[in-house]
Amino acid sequence: MAEHPNLLLITVDQMRADCLSYWNHPVVETPNLDQLARTGAAFRHAYSATPTCVPARAAIFTGMSQRSHGRVGYQEKVPWTYEHTLPGELSRAGYHTQCVGKMHVYPARSLCGFHNVVLHDGYLHHNRYRHTNTVAESFDSCDDYLPWLRERAGADADLLDLGLDCNASTVARPWHLPEQLHPTNWTVTQSIDFLRRRDPAKPFFLWMSFVRPHSPLDPPSAYLDLYDGVDFPDPVVGEWADHDDEARSGLNPVTKEGIVPRRRLRKAMAAYYALITHIDHQIGRFLNALEEYGLSRNTVILFASDHGELLGDHHLFRKSLPYEGSTKVPFLVSDPGGCLDIRHGTVEDRVVELRDIMPTLLDAAGVPVPDSVDGRSVLPLLRADAAGGPAAGGWRDAIHGEHEAGPLSHHYVTDGRTKYIWFSQSGREQLFDLAADPSETIDRIADPAYAEQAARWRSRLVEELAGREEGYTDGRVLIPGRPPRTILSHLASP
């Protein structure tokens, strides 16, 4: 096993795909992530099929599509009992496995195949609600960051001391404690400590899982200062979007939609970008530690986000919806030491999804991929002999995504160049020409020039939904109004 590469999976929570200076973002600075792309590959069309935390992480853990892992919406307190998980397969194969940071599984302290977990899921509502939890399920019993923080900042320190909401907030302010006490720094501090105490006779798999740039929008002052007052582009607003806010929903500090006051919106965007750069610099800190331990040349790194953030696009502030800001994620594979013979600096245009993380890392480790996995290793697309060869063919031509969201429950299919969306409750359709209009500003569904494309993508969705228990199709047409589910029956608790 000493000949097998170490594996580092770095995930962030709620980071948009376009927030990389590698992709020429006009403002965001991500020098360490750019270096990962330069020493490996960057995927231009990577998606989260179910773009909220719980179902997206099920895809990462299991390599399954949402139809297989059963989580097609956001629902807490559904046990994680999957037979095959990424850390479980690597543990069985002789890897020393460790997670630091966010898991978002249930029960919260489930190992899911890891040898050890140092846990911080952020403000996890169902564990914070004291009136509904047993002592064993309480936040104080399952979180590792908060006791660490209270030892250093005082016994009364808590996650909400800044007065910021943990989800969908458009209110931002700087972190109030020393930077080294921020959850982002904590995640790297604990990860570096794993390098010290790992079993040196085994290769390791470390999942370094950040809670930010998910709300609260609380970057350290030095990072907020980088972006505060900078002239960056306003969010894009499609001609199809709701341009009115008669209820003044945008005044809600935890709004999901509406016209947010401009000053607050600009501050929120600056804080979001600042959190990303803060993470980037802390990743650089960890990469320095890898170098100090002599591990940088035999460690393969995969970086991704569980989903995106609309950040005001189309007057929306959320994930879960089918638009690019919500569904499209960064996806980088780095092989700085040449362990896998990846062509450095590759930009890959074929569509990938979070389910591809598990088979990719198992492939890198030389570990068999279980039959339960629906994803595919991306490594054959990236190796030096892959250009124009057999690996270029046979790859999926599109992915199907979905999410339960009440009246906005939806399904989408995309190849990264065109996207078809169907809202399952109303029957509303949208079609976007992403190649010509990557910001989804023009809905082409009623354009006669796109009628053939719309029919083709509609048929593709009918195929994807055939046999689904909700009854979304009879095999010929899509049927609106069928009650959506958050979990499929094969996963439902007894």
C-alpha atoms as one frame of an Amber mdcrd trajectory, in Angstrom:
protein
   0.000   0.000   0.000   2.953   2.370   0.459   3.118   2.599  -3.355  -0.443
   3.892  -3.612  -0.944   7.673  -3.742  -2.392   9.599  -0.867  -5.803  11.084
  -1.622  -6.983  14.533  -0.563 -10.604  15.470  -1.230 -11.286  19.145  -0.585
 -14.904  20.247  -0.619 -16.478  23.597   0.064 -20.121  24.376   0.719 -22.117
  26.532  -1.680 -19.372  27.801  -3.998 -20.309  28.844  -7.509 -18.369  27.328
 -10.404 -17.420  30.699 -11.837 -15.727  31.993  -8.657 -12.217  31.003  -9.708
  -9.644  33.382 -11.101  -8.620  30.403 -13.258 -11.895  30.953 -15.139 -11.097
  34.680 -15.454 -13.568  35.883 -12.864 -13.302  39.678 -12.931 -12.785  40.008
  -9.175 -12.255  36.777  -7.224  -8.677  35.785  -6.374  -7.976  32.055  -5.920
  -4.229  31.563  -6.452  -3.931  28.165  -4.762  -6.952  26.706  -6.525  -5.576
  28.059  -9.793  -2.373  26.146  -9.079  -4.370  22.931  -8.547  -5.881  23.453
 -12.003  -2.447  24.131 -13.522  -1.053  20.886 -12.080  -3.990  18.825 -13.243
  -7.329  19.422 -14.878 -10.288  21.762 -14.587 -13.788  20.741 -15.659 -15.805
  23.423 -17.374 -19.160  21.633 -17.080 -19.409  20.064 -13.615 -22.810  19.851
 -11.938 -24.540  18.956  -8.710 -27.558  16.893  -9.730 -29.397  17.583  -6.463
 -28.094  20.994  -5.402 -28.465  21.098  -1.632 -26.156  19.765   1.060 -27.670
  16.418   2.048 -28.464  14.876  -1.359 -25.316  16.298  -2.938 -23.172  14.696
  -0.246 -24.967  11.399  -0.772 -23.669  11.484  -4.355 -20.129  12.186  -3.125
 -20.211   9.465  -0.489 -21.785   6.724  -2.628 -21.017   7.530  -6.266 -24.709
   6.967  -6.956 -27.181   8.983  -8.965 -30.070  10.462  -7.004 -32.353   7.750
  -8.328 -30.101   5.156  -6.676 -29.146   6.882  -3.418 -32.772   7.935  -3.008
 -32.352  11.554  -1.880 -34.123  13.784  -4.409 -34.701  16.714  -2.061 -33.525
  18.033   1.283 -34.669  16.033   4.304 -32.903  15.683   7.635 -32.876  12.698
   9.981 -32.946   9.996   7.308 -30.323   7.390   8.346 -27.238   6.856   6.209
 -27.040   3.099   5.826 -25.326   2.737   2.453 -23.360  -0.487   2.018 -20.622
   1.088  -0.103 -19.113   4.501   0.610 -15.957   6.183  -0.613 -14.215   6.139
   2.800 -15.484   2.635   3.505 -13.996   1.183   0.323 -10.680   2.945   0.901
 -10.559   1.837   4.547 -11.098  -1.771   3.522  -8.359  -1.420   0.922  -5.786
  -0.385   3.518  -6.033   3.418   3.500  -5.988   5.435   6.724  -9.153   7.526
   6.384 -10.062  10.788   8.091 -12.696  13.493   7.627 -12.308  16.983   9.059
 -15.219  19.394   8.857 -18.644  18.949   7.335 -20.282  15.560   6.781 -24.026
  16.364   7.080 -25.104  12.766   7.560 -27.494  11.187  10.072 -26.880  10.400
  12.836 -24.415  13.264  12.800 -21.597  11.185  14.282 -21.931   8.274  11.875
 -18.495   7.369  10.543 -19.830   6.262   7.130 -16.655   4.226   6.647 -14.082
   6.676   8.028 -11.672   5.604  10.732 -12.215   8.949  12.421 -14.190  12.168
  11.977 -13.448  15.589  13.483 -16.844  17.145  12.897 -18.252  20.581  12.247
 -21.397  20.698  10.140 -21.973  24.414  10.738 -25.220  25.436  12.372 -27.080
  22.174  11.968 -30.696  23.023  12.756 -31.992  19.642  13.791 -29.157  19.247
  16.280 -29.497  22.808  17.624 -33.215  22.579  18.363 -33.141  21.758  22.048
 -36.877  21.112  22.299 -36.814  18.247  19.783 -33.543  16.437  20.529 -32.278
  13.934  23.008 -29.038  14.714  24.829 -27.188  12.313  22.506 -28.413  14.202
  19.434 -27.833  17.690  20.815 -25.393  19.986  19.063 -23.101  20.131  22.084
 -22.748  16.354  21.898 -22.032  16.027  18.192 -19.968  19.086  17.177 -16.190
  19.262  17.661 -15.546  22.870  16.660 -17.692  24.579  19.281 -15.991  22.998
  22.345 -12.624  23.852  20.752 -13.767  27.447  20.237 -15.067  27.808  23.796
 -11.748  26.653  25.220 -10.083  29.573  23.427 -12.730  32.300  23.222 -14.702
  31.768  26.410 -17.370  29.411  27.666 -20.178  31.576  26.269 -18.887  31.675
  22.684 -21.401  30.432  20.129 -21.951  30.212  16.385 -24.524  33.000  16.284
 -22.616  35.624  18.258 -22.375  37.881  15.207 -26.156  37.953  14.829 -25.940
  36.520  11.297 -28.253  33.826  10.049 -26.675  30.551   8.977 -28.621  30.103
   5.752 -29.651  32.302   2.796 -28.627  35.467   4.638 -27.776  38.612   2.673
 -26.352  40.331   5.755 -22.556  40.308   6.153 -19.994  41.540   8.656 -16.402
  40.650   9.501 -15.407  37.811  11.831 -15.060  39.216  15.334 -12.425  36.902
  16.847  -8.780  36.219  15.927  -8.589  34.690  12.456  -7.100  31.426  13.710
 -10.402  30.743  15.522 -12.505  30.953  12.342 -14.095  27.624  11.253 -12.110
  27.755   7.998  -8.800  27.976   9.856  -9.959  25.298  12.312 -10.620  22.875
   9.468  -7.053  23.268   8.199  -5.545  23.211  11.700  -7.207  19.869  12.405
  -6.256  18.544   8.969  -2.603  19.416   9.511  -2.763  17.635  12.856  -3.938
  14.520  11.013  -0.699  14.598   8.997   1.165  14.414  12.299  -0.798  11.505
  13.741  -1.561   9.461  10.615  -0.261   5.910  10.250   2.932   6.423   8.203
   2.848   2.829   6.969  -0.396   3.423   5.056  -1.502   5.812   2.338  -4.125
   8.216   3.603  -7.466   9.505   2.429  -8.296  12.870   3.963 -11.554  14.670
   3.282 -11.018  18.332   4.219 -14.557  19.662   4.181 -15.166  23.403   4.639
 -18.487  24.878   5.772 -17.889  28.224   4.028 -18.592  30.132   1.771 -22.035
  29.026   2.965 -23.646  31.601   5.270 -23.018  33.179   7.713 -21.138  35.705
   5.604 -18.396  36.350   8.156 -14.927  36.549   6.563 -11.984  37.861   8.595
 -11.529  41.604   8.134  -8.368  41.256   6.047 -10.295  39.304   3.407 -13.380
  41.493   3.450 -11.096  44.488   2.931  -9.870  42.888  -0.335 -13.346  43.187
  -1.850 -15.190  45.868   0.081 -15.819  48.765  -2.284 -14.408  46.979  -5.327
 -16.316  47.577  -8.556 -17.563  44.131  -9.525 -20.402  43.168 -11.879 -23.972
  43.138 -10.657 -25.819  39.808 -10.642 -27.326  38.842 -13.978 -31.098  39.075
 -14.300 -32.802  37.207 -17.114 -35.577  38.739 -19.136 -37.777  35.883 -17.889
 -37.110  36.604 -14.196 -39.510  38.292 -11.807 -38.559  41.967 -11.918 -41.107
  43.069  -9.320 -40.947  42.657  -5.565 -44.303  43.980  -4.426 -44.072  42.131
  -1.115 -40.579  43.630  -0.595 -39.205  40.153   0.063 -35.716  41.451  -0.534
 -35.828  43.304   2.776 -35.893  39.979   4.624 -32.329  39.372   5.890 -32.725
  35.667   5.057 -34.526  36.117   1.751 -34.566  33.509  -0.992 -35.782  35.956
  -3.594 -36.526  39.622  -4.110 -34.753  42.917  -4.682 -32.189  43.325  -1.924
 -31.122  46.900  -1.065 -28.079  47.642  -3.198 -25.695  48.471  -0.366 -26.500
  45.260   1.489 -26.286  43.222  -1.724 -22.822  44.573  -2.561 -21.608  43.850
   0.963 -22.974  40.299   0.779 -21.242  39.677  -2.545 -17.965  41.111  -1.209
 -18.183  38.856   1.870 -18.965  35.799  -0.257 -15.921  36.408  -2.457 -13.836
  37.113   0.652 -14.810  33.769   2.195 -13.655  32.012  -0.986 -10.266  33.735
  -0.961  -9.926  32.969   2.758 -10.501  29.278   2.002  -8.028  29.467  -0.867
  -5.295  30.858   1.354  -5.963  28.218   4.006  -5.725  25.531   1.328  -2.335
  27.039   0.547  -1.443  26.654   4.213  -2.310  22.963   4.045  -0.361  22.479
   0.823   2.663  23.944   2.614   2.177  21.378   5.380   2.081  18.590   2.786
   5.420  19.849   1.539   6.865  19.925   5.048   5.838  16.299   5.600   7.276
  15.260   2.233   3.844  14.258   0.941   3.139  16.739  -1.833   4.591  14.622
  -4.663   2.554  11.509  -3.919  -0.797  13.073  -3.076  -3.645  13.337  -5.583
  -6.066  16.196  -4.896  -9.689  16.605  -5.980 -11.496  19.878  -5.258 -15.262
  20.421  -5.635 -18.285  22.106  -4.100 -21.508  20.378  -3.096 -23.607  22.976
  -4.947 -23.563  26.636  -5.902 -25.260  29.861  -4.816 -27.397  32.113  -7.005
 -26.067  35.213  -5.186 -28.697  37.533  -6.618 -28.796  36.110 -10.129 -32.338
  36.560 -11.432 -33.178  38.153  -8.025 -32.680  34.776  -6.332 -30.544  33.944
  -3.288 -30.404  30.227  -2.774 -29.363  26.827  -4.002 -31.795  23.987  -4.947
 -33.001  25.653  -8.170 -31.925  24.426 -11.640 -30.039  27.527 -12.773 -26.291
  27.614 -13.363 -25.432  29.617 -10.245 -27.069  26.918  -8.136 -26.217  23.709
  -9.995 -22.804  24.290 -11.557 -19.790  23.624  -9.333 -15.989  23.854  -9.471
 -14.335  20.487 -10.113 -10.528  20.230 -10.194  -8.235  17.202 -10.224  -4.590
  17.841  -9.360  -1.673  15.426  -9.695   1.383  17.574  -8.920   3.756  14.629
  -8.562   2.691  12.825 -11.730   1.299   9.795  -9.885  -1.496   9.352 -12.420
   0.074  10.704 -15.607  -2.518  13.466 -15.899  -1.934  16.056 -18.595  -1.293
  19.229 -16.608  -3.364  22.256 -17.531  -6.129  20.211 -19.140  -9.492  21.934
 -19.554 -12.157  19.266 -19.979 -15.511  20.109 -21.582 -17.348  16.838 -21.048
 -20.073  16.972 -18.420 -19.299  15.523 -14.988 -21.249  15.254 -11.758 -20.530
  14.760  -8.058 -21.224  11.030  -8.402 -17.954  10.845 -10.378 -15.826  11.737
  -7.326 -15.988   8.297  -5.698 -15.010   6.241  -8.778 -12.309   8.775  -9.685
 -10.598   8.514  -6.299 -10.995   4.737  -6.172  -9.450   4.553  -9.633  -6.558
   6.736  -8.465  -6.029   4.376  -5.528  -6.246   1.221  -7.632  -9.278   0.086
  -5.624 -12.177  -1.743  -7.337 -15.308   0.317  -7.919 -18.442  -1.322  -6.441
 -21.271  -2.263  -8.775 -23.563   0.107  -6.873 -21.684   3.136  -8.255 -23.360
   5.028 -11.120 -20.592   7.581 -11.606 -17.454   7.100 -13.648 -13.797   7.835
 -13.125 -12.723  10.961 -14.957  -9.072   9.866 -15.068  -9.252   8.172 -18.495
 -10.272  11.567 -19.909  -7.175  13.235 -18.490  -4.266  10.894 -19.047  -1.541
  11.755 -21.502  -2.643   9.110 -24.015  -6.339  10.020 -23.825  -6.490  12.874
 -26.335  -8.552  11.681 -29.247  -8.276   8.073 -28.076 -10.876   5.583 -26.860
 -11.451   7.541 -23.659 -12.848  10.403 -25.711 -15.812   8.251 -26.708 -18.417
   6.508 -24.614 -18.720   9.266 -22.043 -22.198  10.410 -20.998 -23.719  13.044
 -23.248 -25.779  14.755 -20.518 -26.841  14.580 -16.891 -30.255  14.663 -15.234
 -30.739  16.802 -12.141 -33.686  17.493  -9.898 -34.818  18.827  -6.557 -38.001
  18.913  -4.536 -38.779  22.584  -3.853 -42.520  22.808  -3.251 -44.184  24.640
  -6.148 -40.745  25.099  -7.725 -39.902  21.375  -7.714 -38.086  20.692 -10.937
 -36.037  18.444 -13.185 -33.344  19.496 -15.615 -31.179  17.858 -18.265 -28.029
  19.428 -19.655 -24.848  18.709 -21.544 -23.298  21.992 -20.440 -24.187  23.663
 -23.723 -27.991  23.430 -23.636 -30.276  23.082 -20.636 -33.913  22.014 -20.514
 -35.898  22.606 -17.302 -39.311  21.230 -16.346 -41.120  22.416 -13.225 -43.020
  19.318 -12.181 -45.869  21.020 -10.341 -46.834  23.681 -12.861 -45.574  22.054
 -16.053 -43.625  25.203 -16.934 -40.665  24.617 -19.244 -37.511  26.588 -19.946
 -34.747  26.098 -22.492 -31.393  27.871 -22.381 -28.702  27.968 -25.037 -25.759
  27.939 -22.630 -23.189  28.088 -25.400 -24.522  31.451 -26.568 -26.048  32.597
 -23.279 -24.151  31.074 -20.322 -25.925  33.365 -17.838 -29.376  32.040 -18.832
 -30.808  35.460 -19.571 -32.964  34.395 -22.548 -35.515  31.587 -22.268 -35.743
  29.919 -25.707 -38.630  27.564 -24.991 -41.104  29.530 -27.137 -38.596  30.335
 -29.892 -39.558  28.409 -33.061 -35.877  28.151 -33.978 -35.359  26.004 -30.867
 -38.517  23.876 -31.122 -36.651  20.781 -32.331 -34.095  21.059 -29.549 -36.837
  21.501 -26.949 -38.638  18.386 -28.196 -35.431  16.362 -28.127 -34.526  17.389
 -24.577 -38.115  16.866 -23.403 -37.967  13.313 -24.725 -34.671  12.823 -22.966
 -36.258  13.795 -19.651 -39.159  11.430 -20.274 -36.585   8.629 -20.642 -34.841
   9.663 -17.410 -38.092   9.691 -15.441 -39.581   6.484 -16.856 -40.630   4.163
 -14.052 -40.239   6.731 -11.283 -42.641   6.151  -8.406 -43.939   9.733  -8.451
 -45.547   9.125 -11.858 -43.945  12.072 -13.617 -44.373  10.364 -16.994 -46.328
   7.609 -18.678 -43.364   6.965 -20.954 -44.670   9.292 -23.653 -45.259  12.710
 -22.080 -44.409  14.543 -18.875 -47.268  14.702 -16.374 -47.343  17.815 -14.161
 -48.927  18.035 -10.743 -47.768  14.721  -9.292 -46.726  15.188  -5.637 -42.934
  15.441  -5.384 -40.909  13.564  -2.794 -37.740  14.415  -0.891 -36.690  10.785
  -0.552 -37.632   7.760  -2.624 -39.431   4.841  -1.042 -36.455   2.468  -1.051
 -34.681   4.863   1.337 -37.649   5.748   3.522 -37.446   4.770   7.172 -39.576
   1.803   8.251
